[in-house]
Amino acid sequence: MAYLPFLIIFLTLLMSLVCVRWHLVRQTKACIFKQKDPATYRTAIVFGAGVNRELFPTKALSDRLDKTIQLVKEGQFDRILLSGGRTKTSSECAIMQAYLVNHTISPQLLLLDEEGFSTFDTLLRAKNVFHIQQAALITQRFHLPRAIGIAKMLKMDVVGIPADLQRYKLSSRIWWSVREALAWIWSVIKVKTRSGI
């Protein structure tokens, strides 16, 4: 029974994360739209989600970009901020841009932020560098509560548009949920210490 204290600690932490996640989802649910977003939101923010070894968007990122393409073709947005990281050999934003342009999206609509290394960085820079106060956030449903929560703490007016165009593996969805709860706690700390709010 020597392991019992560790099991209790683990289960306590797990339940705490579940509660954190549930509360965040509940608080942001009203800001998530299933269909076309209200016409007042003319700017979109598309979060990066990684590229593969062949330098093509991952499945999650492809869904975000495909959802953006769908909404642009419906006349939804006047400008789109693409945010992602970069390495010595590749730029996630450039890959996102190429994907959209190859699908007939005008490059004149696109803004690139190659320093969007995290959700917090993306939203803080959207507000302070690109002067975006109101936007539709395009990402997967699991990510939207945290993205919306951060934006609200930064006093931005946002709505979320889910980009779940395929069914992801159960293992991925479980990991994403755990990661999001941990990332939310860290995001709150960063907002309090780095945003100047």
Buried (B, 14 or more C-beta within 10 A) or exposed (E): EEEEEEEEEEEEEEEEBEEBBEBBBEEBEEBBBEEEBEEEBEBBBBBBBEBEEEEEBBBBBBBBBBBBBBBBEEEBBEBBBBBBBBEEEEBBBBBBBBBBEEBEBEEEBBBBBBBBBBBBBBBBBBBEEBEBEEBBBBBBBBBBBBBBBBBBBBEBEBBBBBBBBEEBEEEEEEEBBEBBBEBBEEBBEBBEEEBEE
